[in-house]
Amino acid sequence: MSQNIVQQQRENFNFAYSLLMQFIDVCPDDLWGKKFGGWPVWQQVYHALTALDFFVAAPDAKPIQGFVPQDVANLSVQGQEPLSKNQLKEFASLAKTGADKYLDSLTDVDLTTKAQGASMRMKRETTHATIMIFLTGHILYHLGTLDAALREQGLQGVF
């Protein structure tokens, strides 16, 4: 079975993910815990990473064990203490492994079929093609805010 389309979308996802990892590396420590765009910078990074698991997990899968309560990960409440950059990188590796496993399981034919786990969690029918777009788009959405935080500090963004 062909994976041509899946591979093209994987490249987009890998690019977005790499930008997020670059952001973690270049974000100044004094900005890491500050609010920008309504949420602390570190919490937006963590949220973008937890969403990877939300999008790709099987219907009966438990969320990746994270470092903060789920309501903090979901941006329902503000986290109290910033996670360290090393903790975020450790969690990022787990989230990326899950996303890669998901992408490895897909063929181009699967793209128009229902993504069972995501459909259940989002409470609407969602295809694998849509999930592939979400994997990249959601990271880039938050990265836009994060990049703006860098630029407001007079620093170069990662875009």
DOMAR-431231 format. One record per atom (N, C-alpha, C): residue number from 1; residue in one letter; atom name; x, y, z. Coordinates in Angstrom, 1 decimal. Atoms other than C-alpha are relative to their C-alpha. Layout:
N
REC   num   residu   atome        x        y        z
REC   NUM        A      CA        X        Y        Z
...
% end
This chain:
159
REC   num   residu   atome        x        y        z
REC     1        M       N      0.8     -1.2      0.0
REC     1        M      CA      0.0      0.0      0.0
REC     1        M       C      0.9      1.3      0.0
REC     2        S       N     -0.8     -1.3      0.1
REC     2        S      CA      1.2      3.5     -0.8
REC     2        S       C     -0.1      0.8      1.2
REC     3        Q       N     -0.1     -1.0     -1.1
REC     3        Q      CA      2.3      6.0      1.8
REC     3        Q       C      0.5      1.3     -0.5
REC     4        N       N     -0.5     -1.2      0.6
REC     4        N      CA      3.1      8.8     -0.6
REC     4        N       C     -0.6      1.3      0.7
REC     5        I       N      0.6     -1.2     -0.7
REC     5        I      CA      0.6     11.3      0.9
REC     5        I       C      0.3      0.0      1.4
REC     6        V       N     -0.3      0.1     -1.4
REC     6        V      CA      1.2     10.1      4.4
REC     6        V       C      1.4      0.6      0.2
REC     7        Q       N     -1.4     -0.4     -0.1
REC     7        Q      CA      4.9     10.7      3.9
REC     7        Q       C      0.2      1.5     -0.2
REC     8        Q       N     -0.1     -1.4      0.2
REC     8        Q      CA      4.4     14.2      2.6
REC     8        Q       C     -0.5      0.7      1.2
REC     9        Q       N      0.5     -0.6     -1.2
REC     9        Q      CA      2.3     15.1      5.6
REC     9        Q       C      0.9     -0.2      1.2
REC    10        R       N     -1.0      0.2     -1.1
REC    10        R      CA      4.8     13.5      7.9
REC    10        R       C      1.1      1.0      0.0
REC    11        E       N     -1.0     -1.0      0.2
REC    11        E      CA      7.4     15.9      6.5
REC    11        E       C     -0.4      1.3      0.6
REC    12        N       N      0.5     -1.2     -0.6
REC    12        N      CA      5.2     18.8      7.4
REC    12        N       C     -0.1     -0.1      1.5
REC    13        F       N      0.1      0.2     -1.5
REC    13        F      CA      4.6     17.4     10.9
REC    13        F       C      1.4      0.1      0.6
REC    14        N       N     -1.4      0.0     -0.5
REC    14        N      CA      8.4     16.8     11.4
REC    14        N       C      0.5      1.4      0.0
REC    15        F       N     -0.5     -1.4      0.1
REC    15        F      CA      9.1     20.4     10.3
REC    15        F       C     -0.6      0.8      1.2
REC    16        A       N      0.7     -0.8     -1.0
REC    16        A      CA      6.5     21.9     12.7
REC    16        A       C      0.6     -0.5      1.4
REC    17        Y       N     -0.6      0.5     -1.2
REC    17        Y      CA      7.8     19.6     15.5
REC    17        Y       C      1.4      0.5      0.3
REC    18        S       N     -1.4     -0.5     -0.2
REC    18        S      CA     11.4     20.6     14.9
REC    18        S       C      0.0      1.5      0.4
REC    19        L       N      0.1     -1.4     -0.4
REC    19        L      CA     10.4     24.3     15.1
REC    19        L       C     -0.3      0.2      1.5
REC    20        L       N      0.4     -0.1     -1.4
REC    20        L      CA      8.8     23.7     18.5
REC    20        L       C      1.2     -0.4      0.9
REC    21        M       N     -1.2      0.4     -0.8
REC    21        M      CA     12.0     21.9     19.7
REC    21        M       C      1.0      1.2      0.0
REC    22        Q       N     -0.9     -1.2      0.1
REC    22        Q      CA     14.0     24.9     18.4
REC    22        Q       C     -0.4      1.1      1.0
REC    23        F       N      0.6     -1.0     -0.9
REC    23        F      CA     11.7     27.2     20.4
REC    23        F       C      0.5     -0.3      1.4
REC    24        I       N     -0.4      0.4     -1.4
REC    24        I      CA     12.4     25.3     23.6
REC    24        I       C      1.5      0.4      0.2
REC    25        D       N     -1.4     -0.3     -0.1
REC    25        D      CA     16.1     25.7     23.0
REC    25        D       C      0.3      1.5      0.1
REC    26        V       N     -0.4     -1.4      0.1
REC    26        V      CA     16.1     29.4     22.2
REC    26        V       C     -0.8      0.9      1.0
REC    27        C       N      0.8     -0.8     -0.9
REC    27        C      CA     13.4     30.6     24.6
REC    27        C       C      0.8      0.4      1.3
REC    28        P       N     -0.7     -0.4     -1.2
REC    28        P      CA     15.1     32.7     27.4
REC    28        P       C     -0.7     -0.5      1.2
REC    29        D       N      0.5      0.5     -1.3
REC    29        D      CA     14.6     31.4     30.9
REC    29        D       C     -1.0      1.0      0.6
REC    30        D       N      0.9     -1.0     -0.6
REC    30        D      CA     13.0     34.7     32.0
REC    30        D       C     -1.3      0.1     -0.7
REC    31        L       N      1.3      0.0      0.8
REC    31        L      CA     10.3     34.3     29.3
REC    31        L       C     -0.8     -1.3      0.2
REC    32        W       N      0.5      1.3     -0.1
REC    32        W      CA      9.7     30.6     29.9
REC    32        W       C     -1.3     -0.1      0.9
REC    33        G       N      1.1      0.1     -1.0
REC    33        G      CA      7.3     31.1     32.9
REC    33        G       C     -1.0      1.2     -0.2
REC    34        K       N      0.9     -1.2      0.1
REC    34        K      CA      5.7     34.4     31.7
REC    34        K       C     -1.2     -0.4     -0.9
REC    35        K       N      1.2      0.2      0.8
REC    35        K      CA      2.2     34.6     30.3
REC    35        K       C      0.2      0.8     -1.4
REC    36        F       N      0.0     -0.6      1.3
REC    36        F      CA      1.9     35.4     26.6
REC    36        F       C     -1.1     -0.6     -0.8
REC    37        G       N      1.1      0.6      0.7
REC    37        G      CA     -1.2     35.0     24.5
REC    37        G       C     -1.0     -0.7      0.9
REC    38        G       N      1.0      0.6     -0.9
REC    38        G      CA     -3.2     34.2     27.6
REC    38        G       C      0.5     -1.1      0.9
REC    39        W       N     -0.5      1.2     -0.7
REC    39        W      CA     -1.1     31.3     28.9
REC    39        W       C      1.5      0.1      0.2
REC    40        P       N     -1.4      0.0     -0.2
REC    40        P      CA      2.4     30.8     30.3
REC    40        P       C      0.6     -0.7     -1.3
REC    41        V       N     -0.7      0.5      1.2
REC    41        V      CA      4.9     30.1     27.5
REC    41        V       C      0.2     -1.5      0.1
REC    42        W       N     -0.3      1.4     -0.2
REC    42        W      CA      5.9     26.7     28.9
REC    42        W       C     -1.3     -0.9     -0.1
REC    43        Q       N      1.2      0.8      0.0
REC    43        Q      CA      2.3     25.6     29.3
REC    43        Q       C     -0.6     -0.1     -1.5
REC    44        Q       N      0.4      0.1      1.4
REC    44        Q      CA      1.5     26.4     25.6
REC    44        Q       C      0.8     -1.1     -0.7
REC    45        V       N     -0.9      1.0      0.6
REC    45        V      CA      4.5     24.2     24.6
REC    45        V       C     -0.6     -1.4      0.4
REC    46        Y       N      0.5      1.3     -0.5
REC    46        Y      CA      3.2     21.4     26.8
REC    46        Y       C     -1.3     -0.4     -0.6
REC    47        H       N      1.3      0.3      0.6
REC    47        H      CA     -0.3     21.7     25.5
REC    47        H       C      0.1     -0.4     -1.4
REC    48        A       N     -0.2      0.4      1.4
REC    48        A      CA      0.8     21.5     21.9
REC    48        A       C      0.5     -1.4     -0.1
REC    49        L       N     -0.5      1.4      0.0
REC    49        L      CA      2.7     18.3     22.8
REC    49        L       C     -1.1     -1.0      0.4
REC    50        T       N      1.0      0.9     -0.4
REC    50        T      CA     -0.2     16.7     24.7
REC    50        T       C     -1.0     -0.2     -1.1
REC    51        A       N      1.0      0.1      1.0
REC    51        A      CA     -2.5     17.4     21.8
REC    51        A       C      0.4     -1.1     -1.0
REC    52        L       N     -0.4      1.1      1.0
REC    52        L      CA     -0.4     15.0     19.6
REC    52        L       C     -0.6     -1.3      0.5
REC    53        D       N      0.5      1.3     -0.5
REC    53        D      CA     -1.4     12.1     21.9
REC    53        D       C     -1.6      0.0     -0.1
REC    54        F       N      1.4     -0.1      0.0
REC    54        F      CA     -5.0     13.4     22.0
REC    54        F       C     -0.5     -0.3     -1.5
REC    55        F       N      0.4      0.2      1.3
REC    55        F      CA     -5.2     13.3     18.2
REC    55        F       C      0.2     -1.4     -0.5
REC    56        V       N     -0.3      1.3      0.6
REC    56        V      CA     -3.6      9.9     17.5
REC    56        V       C     -0.3     -1.2      0.9
REC    57        A       N      0.1      1.1     -0.9
REC    57        A      CA     -4.3      7.7     20.5
REC    57        A       C     -1.3     -0.9     -0.4
REC    58        A       N      1.1      1.0      0.2
REC    58        A      CA     -6.5      4.6     20.1
REC    58        A       C     -1.2      0.4      0.9
REC    59        P       N      1.2     -0.3     -0.8
REC    59        P      CA    -10.1      4.8     21.5
REC    59        P       C      0.1     -0.4      1.5
REC    60        D       N     -0.1      0.5     -1.4
REC    60        D      CA     -9.2      2.8     24.6
REC    60        D       C      1.3      0.4      0.7
REC    61        A       N     -1.4     -0.3     -0.6
REC    61        A      CA     -5.7      4.3     25.2
REC    61        A       C     -0.2      1.0      1.1
REC    62        K       N     -0.1     -1.0     -1.0
REC    62        K      CA     -4.9      6.2     28.3
REC    62        K       C      1.0      1.0     -0.4
REC    63        P       N     -0.9     -1.1      0.5
REC    63        P      CA     -3.2      9.6     27.8
REC    63        P       C      1.4     -0.3      0.5
REC    64        I       N     -1.4      0.1     -0.4
REC    64        I      CA      0.6      9.7     28.0
REC    64        I       C      0.1      0.6      1.4
REC    65        Q       N     -0.1     -0.6     -1.3
REC    65        Q      CA      1.5     10.2     31.6
REC    65        Q       C      0.9      1.2     -0.1
REC    66        G       N     -0.7     -1.3      0.1
REC    66        G      CA      2.5     13.8     31.8
REC    66        G       C      0.5      0.4      1.4
REC    67        F       N     -0.6     -0.5     -1.2
REC    67        F      CA      4.1     16.0     34.4
REC    67        F       C     -1.0      0.9      0.7
REC    68        V       N      1.0     -0.9     -0.7
REC    68        V      CA      1.0     18.1     35.2
REC    68        V       C     -1.4     -0.6     -0.2
REC    69        P       N      1.3      0.5      0.1
REC    69        P      CA     -2.7     17.5     35.7
REC    69        P       C     -0.6      0.3     -1.4
REC    70        Q       N      0.5     -0.1      1.4
REC    70        Q      CA     -4.8     17.1     32.5
REC    70        Q       C     -0.7      1.4     -0.2
REC    71        D       N      0.6     -1.3      0.2
REC    71        D      CA     -6.7     20.4     33.1
REC    71        D       C      1.0      1.1     -0.3
REC    72        V       N     -1.1     -0.9      0.3
REC    72        V      CA     -3.3     22.2     33.0
REC    72        V       C      0.4     -0.2     -1.5
REC    73        A       N     -0.4      0.4      1.3
REC    73        A      CA     -2.4     20.3     29.8
REC    73        A       C     -1.0      0.5     -1.0
REC    74        N       N      1.1     -0.4      0.9
REC    74        N      CA     -5.8     21.2     28.2
REC    74        N       C     -0.2      1.5      0.0
REC    75        L       N      0.2     -1.5     -0.1
REC    75        L      CA     -5.4     24.9     29.0
REC    75        L       C     -1.3      0.4      0.6
REC    76        S       N      1.2     -0.3     -0.7
REC    76        S      CA     -8.4     24.8     31.3
REC    76        S       C      0.3      0.9      1.2
REC    77        V       N     -0.5     -0.8     -1.1
REC    77        V      CA     -6.4     26.2     34.2
REC    77        V       C      1.4      0.3     -0.2
REC    78        Q       N     -1.4     -0.4      0.2
REC    78        Q      CA     -3.1     27.9     34.5
REC    78        Q       C      0.9     -0.9      1.0
REC    79        G       N     -0.9      0.7     -0.9
REC    79        G      CA     -0.2     25.8     35.8
REC    79        G       C      0.7      0.9      0.9
REC    80        Q       N     -0.7     -0.8     -1.0
REC    80        Q      CA      1.5     27.0     38.9
REC    80        Q       C      1.5      0.1     -0.2
REC    81        E       N     -1.5      0.0      0.1
REC    81        E      CA      5.1     26.0     38.5
REC    81        E       C      0.4     -0.4     -1.4
REC    82        P       N     -0.4      0.4      1.3
REC    82        P      CA      6.8     26.0     35.1
REC    82        P       C      0.7     -1.4      0.0
REC    83        L       N     -0.8      1.2      0.2
REC    83        L      CA      8.1     22.6     33.9
REC    83        L       C      1.3      0.5     -0.6
REC    84        S       N     -1.4     -0.3      0.5
REC    84        S      CA     11.8     22.6     33.0
REC    84        S       C      0.0     -0.3     -1.5
REC    85        K       N     -0.2      0.3      1.4
REC    85        K      CA     12.9     22.6     29.4
REC    85        K       C      0.3     -1.5     -0.2
REC    86        N       N     -0.4      1.4      0.1
REC    86        N      CA     14.4     19.2     30.0
REC    86        N       C     -1.3     -0.9      0.2
REC    87        Q       N      1.2      0.7     -0.1
REC    87        Q      CA     11.0     17.9     31.2
REC    87        Q       C     -0.8      0.0     -1.3
REC    88        L       N      0.8     -0.2      1.3
REC    88        L      CA      9.3     19.3     28.1
REC    88        L       C      0.6     -0.8     -1.1
REC    89        K       N     -0.6      0.8      1.0
REC    89        K      CA     11.9     17.6     25.9
REC    89        K       C     -0.2     -1.5      0.2
REC    90        E       N      0.3      1.4     -0.3
REC    90        E      CA     11.4     14.3     27.6
REC    90        E       C     -1.4     -0.3     -0.4
REC    91        F       N      1.3      0.2      0.4
REC    91        F      CA      7.7     14.6     27.2
REC    91        F       C     -0.2      0.1     -1.5
REC    92        A       N      0.1     -0.1      1.4
REC    92        A      CA      8.1     15.7     23.6
REC    92        A       C      0.4     -1.2     -0.7
REC    93        S       N     -0.5      1.3      0.6
REC    93        S      CA     10.0     12.5     22.8
REC    93        S       C     -1.1     -1.0      0.1
REC    94        L       N      1.1      1.0     -0.1
REC    94        L      CA      7.1     10.4     24.1
REC    94        L       C     -1.1      0.3     -0.9
REC    95        A       N      1.1     -0.4      0.9
REC    95        A      CA      4.5     12.4     22.2
REC    95        A       C      0.4     -0.2     -1.5
REC    96        K       N     -0.5      0.3      1.4
REC    96        K      CA      6.6     12.2     19.0
REC    96        K       C      0.0     -1.4     -0.4
REC    97        T       N      0.0      1.4      0.3
REC    97        T      CA      7.0      8.5     19.3
REC    97        T       C     -1.4     -0.5     -0.3
REC    98        G       N      1.3      0.4      0.2
REC    98        G      CA      3.3      8.1     19.6
REC    98        G       C     -0.5      0.5     -1.4
REC    99        A       N      0.4     -0.5      1.3
REC    99        A      CA      2.7     10.3     16.5
REC    99        A       C      0.6     -0.7     -1.1
REC   100        D       N     -0.7      0.7      1.1
REC   100        D      CA      5.3      8.5     14.5
REC   100        D       C     -0.6     -1.4     -0.1
REC   101        K       N      0.6      1.4      0.1
REC   101        K      CA      3.8      5.1     15.4
REC   101        K       C     -1.4      0.1     -0.7
REC   102        Y       N      1.3     -0.2      0.6
REC   102        Y      CA      0.4      6.4     14.3
REC   102        Y       C      0.2      0.2     -1.5
REC   103        L       N     -0.3     -0.2      1.4
REC   103        L      CA      1.8      7.7     11.0
REC   103        L       C      0.5     -1.2     -0.7
REC   104        D       N     -0.5      1.2      0.6
REC   104        D      CA      3.6      4.5     10.4
REC   104        D       C     -1.1     -1.0     -0.3
REC   105        S       N      1.1      1.0      0.1
REC   105        S      CA      0.3      2.6     10.7
REC   105        S       C     -0.9      0.4     -1.2
REC   106        L       N      0.9     -0.4      1.1
REC   106        L      CA     -1.4      4.6      7.9
REC   106        L       C      0.5     -0.2     -1.4
REC   107        T       N     -0.2      0.0      1.4
REC   107        T      CA     -1.6      4.1      4.2
REC   107        T       C     -0.8      1.1     -0.6
REC   108        D       N      0.8     -1.0      0.7
REC   108        D      CA     -2.9      6.6      1.7
REC   108        D       C     -1.5     -0.3      0.0
REC   109        V       N      1.4      0.4      0.0
REC   109        V      CA     -6.1      4.6      1.5
REC   109        V       C     -0.7      0.3      1.3
REC   110        D       N      0.6     -0.3     -1.3
REC   110        D      CA     -6.7      5.1      5.2
REC   110        D       C     -0.4      1.4      0.3
REC   111        L       N      0.2     -1.4     -0.3
REC   111        L      CA     -6.8      8.8      5.0
REC   111        L       C     -1.5      0.5      0.0
REC   112        T       N      1.4     -0.4      0.1
REC   112        T      CA    -10.5      9.0      4.1
REC   112        T       C     -0.9     -0.8      1.0
REC   113        T       N      0.7      0.8     -1.0
REC   113        T      CA    -11.5      6.6      6.9
REC   113        T       C     -0.1      0.7      1.3
REC   114        K       N      0.2     -0.6     -1.3
REC   114        K      CA    -12.7      7.5     10.3
REC   114        K       C      1.1     -0.3      1.0
REC   115        A       N     -1.0      0.2     -1.1
REC   115        A      CA    -10.1      8.0     13.1
REC   115        A       C     -0.8     -0.2      1.2
REC   116        Q       N      0.9      0.4     -1.0
REC   116        Q      CA    -11.9      6.2     15.8
REC   116        Q       C      0.3      0.7      1.3
REC   117        G       N     -0.4     -0.6     -1.3
REC   117        G      CA    -10.0      7.5     18.9
REC   117        G       C     -0.3      1.5      0.0
REC   118        A       N      0.2     -1.5      0.0
REC   118        A      CA    -10.0     11.2     17.8
REC   118        A       C     -1.5      0.3     -0.2
REC   119        S       N      1.4     -0.3      0.1
REC   119        S      CA    -13.6     11.0     16.7
REC   119        S       C     -0.8     -0.1      1.3
REC   120        M       N      0.6      0.2     -1.3
REC   120        M      CA    -14.6      9.7     20.1
REC   120        M       C      0.4      1.2      0.9
REC   121        R       N     -0.5     -1.1     -0.9
REC   121        R      CA    -12.5     12.4     22.0
REC   121        R       C     -0.5      1.3     -0.5
REC   122        M       N      0.5     -1.3      0.5
REC   122        M      CA    -13.6     15.3     19.7
REC   122        M       C     -1.5      0.0     -0.1
REC   123        K       N      1.4      0.1      0.1
REC   123        K      CA    -17.2     14.1     19.7
REC   123        K       C     -0.6      0.4     -1.3
REC   124        R       N      0.5     -0.2      1.3
REC   124        R      CA    -17.5     14.4     16.0
REC   124        R       C      0.8     -0.9     -0.9
REC   125        E       N     -0.7      0.9      0.9
REC   125        E      CA    -16.5     12.2     13.0
REC   125        E       C      1.2      0.7     -0.6
REC   126        T       N     -1.3     -0.6      0.5
REC   126        T      CA    -12.9     12.9     12.0
REC   126        T       C      0.7     -1.1     -0.7
REC   127        T       N     -0.7      1.0      0.8
REC   127        T      CA    -10.9     11.2      9.3
REC   127        T       C      1.5      0.1      0.4
REC   128        H       N     -1.5      0.0     -0.2
REC   128        H      CA     -7.2     10.3      9.4
REC   128        H       C      0.7      1.1     -0.7
REC   129        A       N     -0.6     -1.2      0.7
REC   129        A      CA     -6.5     13.0      6.8
REC   129        A       C     -0.1      1.2      0.9
REC   130        T       N      0.2     -1.2     -0.9
REC   130        T      CA     -7.9     15.6      9.2
REC   130        T       C      1.0     -0.1      1.2
REC   131        I       N     -0.9      0.2     -1.2
REC   131        I      CA     -5.8     14.2     12.1
REC   131        I       C      1.4      0.4     -0.5
REC   132        M       N     -1.3     -0.4      0.5
REC   132        M      CA     -2.7     14.6      9.9
REC   132        M       C      0.2      1.5     -0.1
REC   133        I       N     -0.1     -1.5      0.1
REC   133        I      CA     -3.5     18.2      9.3
REC   133        I       C      0.1      0.6      1.4
REC   134        F       N      0.0     -0.4     -1.3
REC   134        F      CA     -4.2     18.7     13.0
REC   134        F       C      1.4     -0.1      0.7
REC   135        L       N     -1.3      0.2     -0.6
REC   135        L      CA     -0.8     17.3     14.0
REC   135        L       C      1.0      1.1     -0.3
REC   136        T       N     -0.9     -1.1      0.3
REC   136        T      CA      1.0     20.0     12.1
REC   136        T       C     -0.7      1.4      0.3
REC   137        G       N      0.7     -1.2     -0.2
REC   137        G      CA     -1.6     22.8     12.3
REC   137        G       C     -0.1      0.5      1.4
REC   138        H       N      0.1     -0.4     -1.4
REC   138        H      CA     -2.0     22.8     16.0
REC   138        H       C      1.3      0.4      0.6
REC   139        I       N     -1.3     -0.5     -0.5
REC   139        I      CA      1.7     23.0     16.7
REC   139        I       C      0.3      1.4     -0.6
REC   140        L       N     -0.3     -1.3      0.6
REC   140        L      CA      2.0     25.9     14.2
REC   140        L       C     -0.8      1.1      0.6
REC   141        Y       N      0.8     -1.0     -0.7
REC   141        Y      CA     -0.9     27.7     15.8
REC   141        Y       C      0.6      0.5      1.3
REC   142        H       N     -0.6     -0.4     -1.3
REC   142        H      CA      0.7     27.7     19.2
REC   142        H       C      1.4      0.6     -0.2
REC   143        L       N     -1.3     -0.5      0.3
REC   143        L      CA      4.1     28.3     17.7
REC   143        L       C      0.0      1.5     -0.5
REC   144        G       N      0.2     -1.4      0.4
REC   144        G      CA      2.8     31.6     16.2
REC   144        G       C      0.0      0.9      1.2
REC   145        T       N      0.1     -0.8     -1.2
REC   145        T      CA      2.0     32.9     19.6
REC   145        T       C      1.4      0.0      0.7
REC   146        L       N     -1.3      0.1     -0.6
REC   146        L      CA      5.3     31.6     21.0
REC   146        L       C      1.1      0.8     -0.7
REC   147        D       N     -1.0     -0.8      0.8
REC   147        D      CA      7.3     33.2     18.2
REC   147        D       C     -0.2      1.5      0.2
REC   148        A       N      0.3     -1.4     -0.3
REC   148        A      CA      5.5     36.5     18.8
REC   148        A       C      0.6      0.4      1.4
REC   149        A       N     -0.6     -0.3     -1.4
REC   149        A      CA      6.7     36.3     22.5
REC   149        A       C      1.5      0.3     -0.2
REC   150        L       N     -1.5     -0.2      0.2
REC   150        L      CA     10.3     36.0     21.3
REC   150        L       C      0.2      1.4     -0.7
REC   151        R       N     -0.2     -1.3      0.7
REC   151        R      CA      9.9     38.9     18.9
REC   151        R       C     -0.3      1.2      0.8
REC   152        E       N      0.2     -1.1     -0.9
REC   152        E      CA      8.4     41.1     21.5
REC   152        E       C      1.1      0.3      1.0
REC   153        Q       N     -1.2     -0.1     -0.8
REC   153        Q      CA     11.5     40.5     23.5
REC   153        Q       C      1.2      0.5     -0.8
REC   154        G       N     -1.1     -0.4      0.9
REC   154        G      CA     13.6     41.7     20.5
REC   154        G       C      0.8     -1.1     -0.5
REC   155        L       N     -0.8      1.2      0.5
REC   155        L      CA     14.7     38.2     19.7
REC   155        L       C     -0.5     -0.5     -1.3
REC   156        Q       N      0.5      0.6      1.3
REC   156        Q      CA     14.5     36.4     16.4
REC   156        Q       C     -0.9     -1.2      0.3
REC   157        G       N      0.8      1.2     -0.1
REC   157        G      CA     11.7     33.9     16.1
REC   157        G       C      0.5     -1.2     -0.7
REC   158        V       N     -0.5      1.3      0.7
REC   158        V      CA     12.1     30.3     14.9
REC   158        V       C     -0.6     -0.1     -1.4
REC   159        F       N      0.5      0.0      1.4
REC   159        F      CA     10.0     30.9     11.8
REC   159        F       C      0.9      0.7     -0.9
% end
